[in-house]
């Protein structure tokens, strides 16, 4: 691999790192802090974050070799546990980053601590919280230390291996919230087994529960004294684990949040995708060499084999790199002893007796897409792609795989996602080459989904091509033979629905004229109409429905708000002939129609013969316009009148003529039809009663009565009686009726005379016997009129007597007036000299103008004129 592409690199971190305190025996790291255990009982602490470094003496001043056997540090680099082997026995110490002196853990005296599991979620600088310690005699202890107490809070035994007592060489712990409690997951390894424990509550409770149930473990053949267990930690959560076992690297994913991990009896249910990487895969020779140490990164295992580290991809199980260490300047190195990792800082370390090496990782996930792709794990490959070109390569392999297995439709979906490494033309030619029209159509449709609105030209071209492929598919289904008819019908219906959905989705990008021509050339009238509807070409749609005899559907289209009202008028003649009821209902529900423009359609309908009991739909609509909409158009009124005139029963016509549609309007007409046209029409249709009404309305009373006499005498009499302001005309009309009545009577002469006399009574005295006598024949006997003549003479006599009385009254009145005048000439009144005018308060007898009065009663000069009233009051004339 090119050096520039190396994922892992080794750098010498520190030479002679123990500062002369012996040789390095063990190492731990966390949060940019490393702790080195030495052969002389010292722990050297290097804090690269702060740059501090100090030594902790665990030998308690005893001389000789007292090597630190194991050292452990928490992920935060604060809390440290170390075990020292001495001639006096085994001592285990705890120390805090702030402490200068370590604290001995007396309860662990004589026990070699081989493994420690920290509670990563809850540990703080002030407290370790619960920590699990594994010993060389197969025991697990729980310990907790608070920094302020300067000693352990407690140390208690949790569990002991009874069946196969072995040293616990690796420990890991994870916690998760479960309802209001904490669930613990603990994994532990020995040289031959991997144990798993889980439960809710305290660690005490969890491990106590295994007293009455079996411990879940995985046992692999072979024994390895340096067995290790590692979790890969990302954002304080363990994602996968690896166990350095006697057979190989046993590893898998961890899913602590999974529902199934709550199963009380399935301790290992939180482990997924388990696998074993056998050691023989890692060696060129036949013999499998076991690694001395192991470290785990996100995608790789670092295996210390001999004096080099082999980097193995966890997914592909292939060695990708080998790391070598520079011991050149060291007189005695003895080779690399072990590996350790700093999960918080994402670093790895290797150490020999004198030096510490840092193993750095540089973007280890960059080629993982290719790894997954080589393994045909396409979803994971896509998840790890960094750029469109990488994604294209994944899609290409998926497409080629499907294509080679003749799954062309699936291949089309993948080909459609490729944007850079294959051209559109190359892909389409692949499908054309194998004659896969359906797959080609799928490819085009998926390609359309991936294009943006800005690629207008390409979108239109692909849409048009897809349209033609759909039409071709429909035709092929129609041309197939009739075998498996049901399946074929089902497929045909499906493709039609799919095609219509496509037209609906692409209506804005398809070229209208081209698409119409295509649909027409393939004879797809229904789809042509559907597309025309989508493009709002309603004329084509309505025309099609009318042609198919589907008036209701055509009317539904016309009632849409977006449809121009002119189309209603255009198709009205066809629609009313097709379905008069539905058409008229539609008209009545459409608010902005002008009935005048519908007259040609209504006349066409009216010209057709109709059954007697059939509802005349045009009359119904015109009545709606006139009575409900108060339409005043003369054309509408005239048409309704003409339709009434043609009906056998003239009652509707007469009601219409008697309606005063303009009543209540100032200076407006009472009706809106043309009376002359109405008269001509009624005369033509022989609607005489209607003609009489029209003559009367036009004040042509003589013509009205003359025509009424041809129909009904009663009607004539009613017409004659209508004239009130012209007595002579009224009498003339009644004489016309009288003459007609007398001339029409065919009975005995005496009977005729009796009827004539009865008729006279009906005129309320307007006609006298002498008015109608000229209408009787000259040879009529007077005896027949005796009663009537006597009655008439008596009336005249009464009138003469009344006139005499009036004359006498007038004569007496004249005499009285003359007497009054004569009496007035003799009347006088006496006025007192001091009498005042009732208005101006001056004296009545004042001389006009000069106001002079001499002694005595005679005034000098003319007096002003004045009036004297019988009551004695007087006032000047002026």
C-alpha positions in Angstrom: 0.0 0.0 0.0 1.2 3.5 -0.8 2.7 5.2 2.2 0.4 8.2 1.7 -2.5 5.8 2.0 -1.4 4.2 5.3 -4.1 4.1 7.9 -1.8 3.3 10.9 1.6 4.7 11.6 4.2 4.1 14.4 6.2 6.9 16.2 8.6 6.6 19.1 6.9 8.4 21.9 9.5 8.1 24.6 12.9 6.4 24.9 14.0 5.3 28.4 10.5 6.1 29.7 11.1 4.7 33.2 13.7 7.2 34.1 16.0 4.6 35.6 13.3 3.1 37.8 13.8 -0.4 36.2 12.4 -1.8 33.0 8.7 -1.5 31.8 6.6 -4.5 32.9 3.1 -3.3 32.1 1.2 -0.2 30.7 -2.2 1.4 30.8 -3.6 4.5 29.1 -6.7 6.8 29.2 -7.5 10.4 28.3 -4.0 11.2 27.0 -2.5 9.8 30.2 -0.2 6.8 30.2 0.9 4.8 33.3 4.0 2.5 33.1 4.6 -0.2 35.7 8.3 -1.0 36.3 10.4 -3.9 37.5 11.4 -2.0 40.6 7.9 -1.3 41.9 7.3 2.2 40.5 4.4 3.6 38.5 5.5 6.4 36.1 2.6 8.7 35.2 2.9 10.8 32.0 0.1 13.3 31.4 0.5 14.5 27.8 -2.6 16.8 28.1 -1.0 18.9 30.8 2.7 18.0 30.1 3.1 16.8 33.7 5.0 13.7 34.7 5.6 12.1 38.1 6.6 8.8 39.7 4.7 6.8 42.3 6.7 4.4 44.5 4.8 1.2 45.3 7.8 -0.6 46.7 7.4 1.1 50.1 11.2 1.5 50.3 11.9 -2.3 50.1 14.9 -3.1 48.1 15.3 -5.7 45.3 13.0 -6.6 42.5 9.4 -5.9 43.3 7.9 -5.7 39.8 4.5 -4.1 39.1 2.6 -7.0 37.7 -0.5 -5.1 36.3 -1.6 -1.5 36.1 -5.0 -0.2 35.2 -6.4 3.4 34.6 -9.9 4.6 34.1 -11.0 6.2 30.7 -10.6 9.6 32.3 -7.0 9.0 33.4 -7.8 9.8 37.0 -8.1 6.5 39.0 -5.4 3.9 39.0 -5.2 0.3 40.4 -1.9 -1.6 40.3 -0.7 -4.9 41.7 2.9 -5.4 42.9 4.6 -8.8 43.3 7.2 -9.0 46.1 8.9 -11.5 48.2 6.5 -10.7 51.0 3.5 -11.5 48.9 1.1 -9.6 46.6 -0.1 -6.1 47.2 -2.7 -4.1 45.3 -2.8 -0.3 45.4 -5.2 2.4 44.5 -4.0 5.9 43.6 -5.8 9.1 42.5 -4.3 11.6 40.0 -4.3 14.2 42.8 -2.6 12.0 45.4 1.1 11.9 46.0 0.9 8.5 47.9 -0.9 5.4 46.9 -3.4 3.6 49.1 -3.0 -0.2 49.7 -6.2 -2.3 49.3 -5.8 -4.7 52.3 -8.8 -6.8 51.5 -7.1 -7.8 48.2 -3.9 -8.8 49.9 -2.4 -12.0 48.3 -4.7 -11.7 45.3 -3.2 -10.9 41.9 -5.5 -8.5 40.0 -5.6 -9.5 36.4 -8.5 -7.4 35.1 -10.5 -4.3 35.9 -13.9 -3.1 34.5 -14.8 0.6 35.0 -18.3 2.0 35.0 -17.7 4.4 32.1 -21.2 6.0 32.2 -21.1 7.0 35.9 -17.4 7.4 37.0 -16.4 10.9 38.0 -13.2 12.5 39.2 -14.4 12.4 42.8 -15.6 8.8 42.8 -14.9 5.6 41.0 -18.5 4.4 41.6 -18.7 0.6 41.3 -15.6 -1.1 39.8 -15.3 -4.8 39.1 -11.9 -6.5 39.8 -11.0 -10.0 38.4 -8.3 -12.0 40.2 -6.0 -14.9 39.2 -8.0 -17.3 41.3 -11.3 -16.9 39.4 -12.9 -14.4 41.7 -14.8 -11.1 40.9 -14.8 -8.3 43.5 -16.7 -5.0 43.6 -14.8 -2.0 44.9 -15.6 1.7 45.2 -13.3 4.6 46.2 -14.3 8.2 46.9 -11.3 10.6 46.6 -12.3 12.7 49.6 -12.3 9.6 51.9 -8.7 8.7 51.0 -9.7 5.0 51.2 -12.0 2.5 49.7 -15.7 2.6 50.6 -16.0 -1.1 50.3 -14.6 -4.2 48.8 -16.9 -7.2 48.4 -16.8 -10.6 46.6 -19.3 -10.7 43.8 -18.7 -14.1 42.1 -16.4 -17.1 42.1 -15.8 -19.7 39.4 -16.6 -23.0 41.0 -16.7 -25.4 38.0 -13.5 -24.4 36.4 -11.4 -22.0 38.5 -9.3 -20.0 36.2 -7.8 -16.5 36.3 -10.0 -13.7 35.0 -7.7 -12.1 32.4 -10.1 -9.6 30.8 -13.1 -7.6 32.1 -15.5 -5.1 30.6 -18.7 -3.5 32.0 -21.5 -1.5 30.3 -24.7 0.0 31.9 -28.0 1.1 30.4 -31.2 2.6 31.9 -34.1 0.2 32.2 -37.3 1.9 33.5 -36.1 3.5 36.7 -33.3 1.1 37.4 -29.9 0.3 35.9 -29.2 -2.7 33.8 -25.6 -4.1 34.0 -23.9 -6.0 31.2 -20.6 -7.6 32.2 -18.2 -9.7 30.0 -15.3 -11.6 31.5 -12.7 -13.9 29.9 -10.4 -16.6 31.2 -7.7 -18.5 29.1 -10.5 -20.8 27.7 -13.9 -19.1 28.2 -15.9 -15.9 27.7 -18.5 -15.3 30.4 -21.4 -12.9 30.2 -23.6 -11.6 33.0 -26.6 -9.3 32.9 -29.3 -8.1 35.2 -31.2 -5.2 36.7 -30.5 -3.6 40.1 -27.2 -3.4 41.9 -24.1 -5.5 41.0 -24.8 -7.5 44.1 -28.3 -8.4 42.9 -27.1 -9.2 39.4 -24.4 -11.7 40.4 -26.5 -13.1 43.3 -29.1 -14.1 40.7 -26.5 -16.6 39.2 -26.6 -18.6 42.4 -29.8 -20.4 41.1 -29.2 -20.1 37.3 -26.5 -21.2 35.0 -23.8 -18.7 33.9 -23.7 -18.1 30.2 -20.3 -18.7 28.7 -18.6 -19.4 25.3 -15.8 -22.0 25.4 -13.3 -22.3 22.6 -10.6 -25.0 22.2 -7.1 -24.2 23.1 -5.7 -22.3 26.1 -4.0 -18.9 26.0 -2.5 -17.5 29.2 -2.5 -13.9 27.8 -6.2 -14.0 26.9 -7.6 -10.4 26.5 -11.0 -8.8 26.2 -11.5 -5.4 24.5 -14.5 -3.2 23.8 -14.3 -0.5 21.1 -15.8 2.6 22.7 -17.4 5.4 20.6 -18.9 8.4 22.5 -18.8 6.5 25.8 -20.6 3.5 24.4 -19.3 0.1 23.5 -20.0 -0.8 19.9 -18.2 -4.1 19.4 -15.9 -6.5 21.3 -13.0 -8.8 20.6 -11.6 -11.7 22.7 -8.1 -12.9 22.1 -8.8 -16.6 22.6 -6.8 -19.8 22.1 -8.3 -20.5 18.6 -8.7 -17.0 17.2 -10.2 -13.6 17.6 -13.8 -14.1 18.7 -15.7 -10.8 18.0 -19.1 -9.3 17.4 -21.3 -6.2 17.7 -22.8 -5.0 20.9 -26.4 -3.7 21.1 -27.3 -2.8 24.7 -30.4 -0.8 23.7 -32.0 -3.8 21.9 -35.4 -4.9 23.1 -34.3 -8.5 23.1 -31.4 -7.8 25.5 -34.0 -7.5 28.3 -34.6 -11.2 28.2 -33.9 -12.6 31.7 -32.6 -15.9 30.5 -30.6 -14.8 27.5 -27.4 -13.3 28.9 -25.6 -13.0 25.6 -28.6 -11.6 23.7 -26.9 -8.2 23.5 -24.2 -9.7 21.2 -24.9 -9.6 17.5 -23.1 -10.7 14.3 -20.6 -13.0 16.1 -17.6 -14.3 14.2 -14.3 -16.0 14.8 -11.1 -14.9 13.0 -8.9 -18.0 13.1 -5.1 -17.5 13.6 -4.1 -19.7 10.7 -5.6 -17.0 8.3 -3.0 -14.5 9.5 0.1 -16.5 8.9 1.9 -17.2 5.6 3.3 -20.6 7.0 1.3 -23.6 8.0 1.6 -23.1 11.7 -0.8 -20.7 13.4 1.1 -18.3 15.7 -0.9 -16.8 18.5 -0.6 -13.0 19.1 1.0 -11.7 22.2 -1.4 -8.8 22.5 -4.5 -7.3 20.9 -6.0 -3.8 20.4 -9.3 -2.9 18.7 -10.1 0.1 16.6 -13.4 0.9 14.8 -12.7 -1.3 11.8 -9.5 -3.1 12.6 -7.7 -5.4 15.0 -4.1 -4.7 15.9 -2.3 -8.0 16.6 1.1 -8.1 18.2 2.8 -11.2 16.5 6.5 -11.5 17.2 8.0 -8.1 17.1 5.5 -6.5 14.6 1.9 -5.5 14.6 -0.4 -6.9 12.0 -3.4 -4.7 11.2 -6.3 -6.8 10.2 -9.6 -5.5 8.8 -12.3 -6.6 11.1 -14.9 -6.9 8.3 -12.9 -8.5 5.5 -10.5 -10.3 7.9 -7.6 -9.3 5.6 -4.2 -8.0 6.7 -4.0 -4.5 5.4 -0.7 -3.3 7.0 2.2 -4.5 9.1 3.8 -2.1 11.6 7.5 -2.4 12.6 9.3 -0.8 15.6 12.7 0.8 15.7 14.8 -0.7 18.5 18.1 0.3 16.8 19.5 2.4 19.6 18.5 0.1 22.4 21.3 -2.2 23.7 18.7 -4.7 25.0 15.1 -4.5 24.1 13.7 -8.0 24.1 11.1 -6.9 21.5 7.7 -5.4 22.0 5.9 -6.7 25.1 2.4 -5.6 24.6 -0.3 -3.2 23.3 -2.7 -0.9 25.0 -5.3 1.6 23.8 -6.6 5.0 24.9 -10.3 4.9 23.9 -10.9 8.6 25.0 -8.0 9.9 22.8 -8.4 7.3 20.0 -4.7 6.3 20.3 -2.9 3.0 20.6 0.5 2.3 22.3 3.1 -0.4 22.2 5.9 -0.8 24.6 9.1 -2.8 25.1 11.3 -2.8 28.2 12.6 0.7 27.7 10.5 2.6 25.2 6.9 3.6 24.4 5.6 3.8 20.8 2.5 5.6 19.7 0.3 4.0 17.0 -1.8 6.7 15.3 -4.9 6.1 13.2 -5.6 8.3 10.2 -9.1 8.1 8.7 -9.5 4.3 9.0 -13.0 4.3 7.5 -12.0 5.9 4.2 -11.8 2.6 2.3 -14.5 0.7 4.2 -17.0 1.3 1.3 -14.6 -0.8 -0.9 -14.3 -3.5 1.7 -18.1 -3.9 2.0 -18.4 -3.7 -1.7 -15.9 -6.5 -2.3 -18.0 -8.6 0.2 -21.2 -7.7 -1.7 -22.6 -5.9 1.4 -24.1 -3.1 -0.6 -26.1 -1.3 2.1 -23.0 -1.0 4.4 -20.9 0.0 1.4 -23.2 2.9 0.6 -23.3 3.9 4.2 -19.5 4.3 4.2 -19.2 6.2 0.8 -17.7 9.6 1.0 -18.5 11.0 -2.4 -20.8 10.5 -5.4 -18.1 8.6 -7.4 -17.8 6.0 -4.7 -21.6 5.6 -4.6 -21.6 5.2 -8.4 -19.2 2.4 -8.1 -21.4 0.6 -5.6 -24.5 1.1 -7.7 -22.6 -0.1 -10.7 -21.6 -3.4 -9.0 -25.2 -3.9 -7.8 -26.5 -3.2 -11.3 -24.0 -5.5 -13.0 -24.8 -8.3 -10.5 -28.5 -8.0 -11.1 -28.0 -7.7 -14.9 -25.8 -10.8 -15.0 -28.5 -12.8 -13.1 -31.1 -11.5 -15.6 -32.9 -9.5 -13.0 -33.2 -6.6 -15.5 -35.8 -4.5 -13.7 -33.8 -4.5 -10.5 -30.6 -3.7 -12.5 -32.5 -0.8 -14.1 -33.2 0.7 -10.6 -29.5 0.7 -9.8 -28.3 1.9 -13.2 -30.6 4.9 -12.7 -28.7 6.0 -9.6 -25.4 6.2 -11.5 -24.5 9.8 -12.4 -20.9 9.9 -13.4 -19.1 6.7 -14.3 -21.6 5.5 -17.0 -23.4 7.6 -19.6 -27.1 7.6 -20.1 -26.6 6.2 -23.6 -24.4 3.3 -22.5 -27.0 2.2 -20.0 -29.9 2.4 -22.4 -28.0 0.5 -25.1 -27.5 -2.3 -22.6 -31.2 -2.8 -22.2 -31.9 -2.3 -25.9 -29.2 -4.9 -26.7 -31.0 -7.6 -24.7 -34.5 -6.4 -25.8 -35.7 -5.6 -22.3 -38.3 -2.9 -22.9 -39.8 -3.2 -19.4 -36.4 -2.7 -17.7 -35.6 0.2 -20.0 -38.9 1.8 -19.0 -38.1 1.3 -15.3 -34.6 2.8 -15.9 -36.1 5.9 -17.5 -38.7 6.3 -14.8 -36.1 6.0 -12.0 -33.8 8.4 -13.9 -36.6 10.9 -14.0 -37.0 10.6 -10.2 -33.3 11.5 -9.8 -33.3 14.5 -12.2 -34.0 18.0 -11.0 -36.4 20.6 -12.4 -33.4 22.4 -13.9 -32.7 19.6 -16.4 -35.8 20.5 -18.4 -34.7 19.3 -21.8 -33.5 15.9 -20.5 -36.6 15.5 -18.4 -38.9 16.2 -21.4 -37.0 13.8 -23.7 -36.9 11.0 -21.1 -40.6 11.5 -20.3 -41.6 11.3 -24.0 -39.5 8.1 -24.5 -41.1 6.6 -21.4 -44.6 7.5 -22.8 -43.8 5.6 -26.0 -42.5 2.6 -24.1 -45.7 2.5 -22.0 -47.8 2.7 -25.2 -45.7 -0.1 -26.7 -46.2 -2.2 -23.6 -50.0 -1.7 -23.7 -50.1 -2.6 -27.4 -48.0 -5.8 -26.8 -50.4 -6.9 -24.1 -53.4 -6.3 -26.4 -51.8 -8.3 -29.2 -50.9 -11.3 -27.0 -53.0 -14.4 -27.5 -55.8 -15.3 -25.2 -53.9 -17.8 -23.1 -54.0 -16.9 -19.4 -56.6 -14.3 -20.0 -57.2 -13.3 -16.4 -53.5 -12.7 -15.7 -53.2 -10.7 -18.9 -56.2 -8.6 -18.1 -54.9 -7.9 -14.6 -51.5 -6.9 -16.0 -53.2 -4.8 -18.6 -55.2 -2.9 -16.0 -52.2 -2.4 -13.8 -50.1 -1.0 -16.7 -53.0 1.4 -17.7 -53.2 2.6 -14.1 -49.5 3.1 -13.9 -49.4 4.9 -17.3 -52.2 7.3 -16.2 -50.3 8.0 -12.9 -47.2 8.7 -15.0 -49.1 11.1 -17.3 -50.5 12.9 -14.2 -47.0 13.2 -12.7 -45.3 14.4 -15.9 -48.1 16.5 -17.3 -46.0 19.7 -16.8 -42.8 18.3 -18.4 -44.3 16.4 -21.4 -44.5 18.3 -24.7 -48.2 18.6 -25.2 -48.4 18.3 -29.0 -45.9 15.4 -29.2 -47.7 13.5 -26.5 -51.1 14.1 -28.1 -49.8 12.8 -31.4 -48.3 9.7 -29.7 -51.5 8.8 -28.0 -53.5 9.4 -31.1 -51.1 7.3 -33.3 -51.5 4.4 -30.9 -55.2 4.7 -30.8 -55.4 5.4 -27.1 -58.4 7.6 -27.1 -59.2 7.1 -23.4 -55.7 8.1 -22.4 -55.8 11.0 -24.9 -58.9 12.3 -23.2 -57.3 11.8 -19.8 -54.2 13.7 -20.8 -56.4 16.5 -22.4 -58.2 16.8 -19.0 -54.8 17.0 -17.2 -53.8 19.8 -19.6 -57.2 21.5 -19.2 -58.1 21.0 -22.8 -61.7 20.5 -21.8 -63.2 20.8 -25.3 -61.5 17.5 -26.3 -62.7 15.8 -23.2 -66.3 17.0 -23.5 -66.4 16.2 -27.2 -65.2 12.6 -26.4 -67.8 12.0 -23.7 -70.6 13.3 -26.0 -69.4 11.0 -28.7 -69.5 8.1 -26.2 -73.0 9.1 -25.2 -71.9 9.9 -21.6 -73.7 13.2 -21.1 -73.3 13.1 -17.3 -69.5 12.9 -17.5 -69.4 15.7 -20.0 -71.5 17.9 -17.8 -69.3 17.1 -14.8 -66.3 18.4 -16.8 -68.2 21.5 -17.8 -69.1 22.3 -14.2 -65.4 22.4 -13.1 -64.5 26.0 -12.0 -61.6 26.2 -14.5 -63.7 25.3 -17.5 -64.6 28.4 -19.7 -68.4 29.2 -19.7 -68.4 29.4 -23.5 -68.1 25.6 -23.7 -71.5 25.3 -22.0 -73.0 27.3 -24.8 -71.0 25.4 -27.5 -72.0 21.9 -26.4 -75.5 22.8 -25.1 -77.4 21.7 -28.4 -75.6 18.2 -28.3 -76.0 17.7 -24.6 -79.7 18.6 -24.4 -80.5 16.2 -27.2 -78.4 13.5 -25.4 -79.8 13.9 -21.9 -82.3 16.8 -21.5 -82.9 16.2 -17.8 -79.3 16.1 -16.7 -78.4 19.1 -19.0 -81.2 21.3 -17.6 -80.3 20.3 -14.0 -76.7 21.3 -14.8 -77.9 24.7 -16.3 -80.0 25.3 -13.2 -77.0 24.7 -10.9 -74.7 26.9 -12.9 -74.9 30.5 -11.6 -73.4 32.6 -14.3 -75.2 31.2 -17.4 -76.9 33.6 -19.8 -80.1 31.9 -20.9 -80.3 33.9 -24.1 -77.2 32.1 -25.4 -78.9 28.8 -24.8 -82.0 29.6 -26.9 -80.6 27.8 -30.1 -80.1 24.6 -28.0 -83.6 25.0 -26.4 -85.3 25.6 -29.8 -83.6 22.5 -31.3 -84.9 20.4 -28.4 -88.3 22.0 -28.6 -88.6 21.2 -32.3 -88.5 17.5 -31.5 -91.8 15.6 -30.8 -92.4 14.9 -27.1 -94.9 12.6 -25.4 -97.9 14.2 -23.8 -97.0 13.1 -20.2 -93.3 13.9 -20.7 -91.9 16.8 -18.7 -90.8 19.5 -21.1 -87.3 20.2 -19.8 -86.9 23.5 -21.7 -90.1 24.8 -20.3 -88.9 23.8 -16.8 -85.6 25.7 -17.4 -87.4 28.8 -18.8 -89.8 28.9 -15.9 -86.8 28.7 -13.6 -85.2 31.6 -15.3 -88.4 33.7 -15.3 -89.7 33.0 -11.9 -86.6 32.2 -9.8 -83.9 34.2 -11.6 -86.3 37.0 -12.5 -84.8 37.1 -16.0 -86.1 40.1 -18.1 -84.8 39.1 -21.5 -87.6 39.4 -24.1 -86.1 36.5 -26.1 -86.5 34.2 -23.1 -90.0 35.4 -22.4 -91.0 35.1 -26.0 -89.6 31.5 -26.3 -91.5 30.4 -23.1 -94.7 32.0 -24.5 -94.3 30.2 -27.8 -93.8 26.9 -26.0 -96.9 27.5 -23.9 -98.9 28.4 -27.0 -98.1 25.1 -28.6 -99.5 23.1 -25.7 -103.0 21.7 -25.9 -104.0 23.1 -22.5 -103.9 26.9 -22.6 -104.1 27.3 -18.8 -100.3 27.7 -18.5 -100.3 30.2 -21.3 -103.1 32.3 -19.7 -101.3 32.2 -16.3 -98.1 33.4 -18.0 -99.9 36.2 -19.8 -101.6 37.3 -16.6 -98.3 37.5 -14.6 -97.0 41.0 -14.1 -93.3 40.3 -14.0 -92.3 44.0 -13.8 -94.8 44.9 -11.1 -93.5 47.2 -8.4 -90.8 48.8 -10.6 -91.0 52.5 -11.3 -91.6 53.4 -14.9 -91.0 49.8 -16.0 -93.1 47.5 -18.1 -95.4 45.0 -16.5 -94.3 42.2 -18.9 -91.2 41.5 -21.1 -92.5 39.6 -24.0 -93.5 41.2 -27.3 -97.3 41.6 -27.3 -97.6 41.9 -31.1 -95.5 38.7 -31.5 -97.6 37.0 -28.8 -100.8 38.1 -30.6 -99.6 36.8 -34.0 -98.5 33.5 -32.3 -101.8 33.0 -30.4 -103.9 33.8 -33.5 -101.8 31.3 -35.5 -102.2 28.6 -32.8 -105.9 29.6 -32.4 -105.5 30.4 -28.6 -108.5 32.8 -28.6 -108.7 33.4 -24.9 -105.1 34.4 -24.9 -105.7 36.7 -27.9 -108.6 38.3 -26.0 -106.3 39.0 -23.0 -103.6 40.5 -25.3 -106.1 42.8 -27.1 -107.4 43.9 -23.7 -103.9 44.5 -22.5 -103.2 46.6 -25.6 -106.4 48.6 -24.8 -108.0 47.3 -28.0 -111.3 46.7 -26.2 -113.6 46.5 -29.2 -111.4 43.9 -30.8 -111.2 42.0 -27.5 -115.0 41.9 -27.1 -115.6 41.1 -30.7 -113.1 38.1 -30.4 -114.4 37.1 -27.0 -118.0 36.9 -28.4 -116.7 34.1 -30.7 -115.4 32.2 -27.7 -117.7 32.9 -24.7 -120.3 35.5 -24.0 -119.3 35.6 -20.3 -115.7 36.4 -21.4 -117.0 39.2 -23.6 -119.1 40.6 -20.8 -116.1 40.5 -18.5 -114.0 42.4 -21.1 -116.8 45.0 -21.6 -116.9 45.6 -17.9 -113.2 46.3 -17.7 -113.7 49.8 -19.3 -114.4 52.2 -16.4 -113.1 55.6 -17.4 -115.0 55.9 -20.8 -118.8 55.6 -20.3 -119.5 55.9 -24.1 -117.1 53.1 -25.0 -118.4 51.0 -22.1 -121.9 51.4 -23.4 -120.8 50.7 -27.0 -119.1 47.4 -25.8 -122.2 46.3 -23.9 -124.4 47.1 -26.9 -122.1 44.8 -28.9 -122.6 42.1 -26.4 -126.3 42.7 -26.3 -126.7 42.6 -30.0 -124.7 39.3 -30.0 -126.8 37.8 -27.3 -130.1 38.8 -29.0 -128.9 37.6 -32.4 -127.6 34.3 -31.0 -130.8 33.3 -29.3 -132.6 30.7 -31.3 -135.5 29.8 -28.9 -139.2 31.0 -28.9 -139.7 34.8 -29.3 -141.0 35.3 -25.8 -138.0 33.4 -24.4 -135.6 35.6 -26.4 -137.3 38.7 -25.0 -137.1 37.4 -21.5 -133.4 36.7 -21.8 -132.8 40.1 -23.3 -134.7 41.7 -20.4 -132.5 39.6 -18.0 -129.4 40.8 -19.8 -130.5 44.4 -19.3 -130.4 43.8 -15.5 -126.8 42.6 -15.8 -125.7 46.0 -17.2 -126.5 47.7 -13.9 -128.7 50.2 -15.7 -126.2 51.1 -18.3 -128.5 49.9 -21.1 -132.2 50.7 -21.4 -134.9 48.8 -23.2 -135.0 51.4 -25.9 -131.2 50.8 -26.5 -131.8 47.2 -27.4 -135.2 47.5 -29.1 -133.5 48.3 -32.5 -131.9 44.8 -32.3 -135.3 43.0 -32.3 -137.1 42.3 -35.6 -139.7 44.8 -36.7 -142.6 42.3 -36.3 -141.9 41.7 -32.6 -145.2 42.3 -30.7 -145.2 45.1 -28.1 -147.1 42.9 -25.7 -143.8 40.9 -25.3 -142.1 44.1 -24.0 -145.0 45.4 -22.0 -143.4 44.7 -18.7 -140.0 46.1 -19.7 -141.5 49.2 -21.3 -143.7 49.9 -18.3 -140.7 49.5 -16.1 -138.8 51.9 -18.3 -141.7 54.4 -18.3 -142.0 54.2 -14.5 -138.2 55.0 -14.3 -138.7 57.9 -16.6 -141.7 59.1 -14.6 -139.7 58.9 -11.4 -136.9 60.9 -13.1 -139.5 63.6 -14.2 -140.9 63.9 -10.7 -137.5 64.2 -9.3 -136.6 66.9 -11.8 -139.9 68.8 -10.9 -139.0 68.7 -7.3 -135.5 70.0 -8.0 -137.0 72.9 -10.1 -139.4 73.9 -7.3 -136.6 73.9 -4.8 -134.5 76.1 -7.1 -137.5 78.6 -7.5 -138.0 78.8 -3.7 -134.3 79.4 -3.3 -134.2 82.3 -5.8 -137.2 84.0 -4.0 -135.4 83.8 -0.7 -132.3 85.4 -2.1 -134.3 88.3 -3.6 -135.9 88.9 -0.2 -132.5 88.9 1.5 -131.2 91.5 -0.9 -134.2 93.8 -0.4 -133.8 93.5 3.4 -130.2 94.4 3.3 -130.9 97.8 1.7 -132.9 98.8 4.8 -130.4 97.7 7.4 -128.3 100.2 9.5 -126.0 100.3 12.6 -125.2 103.0 15.2 -121.5 103.6 15.9 -120.2 105.3 18.9 -117.8 108.1 18.2 -115.2 106.5 20.4 -115.5 103.1 18.8 -112.1 101.6 17.9 -111.1 99.6 14.9 -110.8 95.9 15.9 -107.5 95.6 14.1 -105.5 98.9 14.1 -107.1 100.3 17.3 -107.7 103.8 15.7 -111.1 105.4 16.0 -113.5 104.1 13.3 -114.9 107.6 12.5 -111.4 109.2 11.9 -111.3 111.3 8.8 -109.2 109.6 6.2 -105.7 111.0 5.9 -106.0 114.2 8.0 -107.3 112.7 11.2 -109.4 115.8 12.0 -112.8 115.7 13.9 -114.8 119.0 14.7 -117.3 119.4 17.4 -120.5 117.7 16.9 -121.0 114.4 15.0 -120.0 115.6 11.6 -116.5 114.9 10.4 -114.7 117.2 8.2 -113.4 115.6 5.0 -114.0 112.0 3.7 -113.9 109.2 6.3 -111.9 106.0 5.8 -114.2 103.1 4.6 -115.1 100.6 7.4 -117.2 97.5 8.1 -119.7 97.1 10.9 -120.8 93.5 11.9 -124.1 92.5 13.4 -122.4 91.7 16.7 -121.3 95.3 17.0 -117.6 95.0 16.1 -116.2 97.2 13.4 -112.9 97.4 11.5 -111.4 99.6 8.8 -111.7 98.2 5.3 -108.0 98.5 4.7 
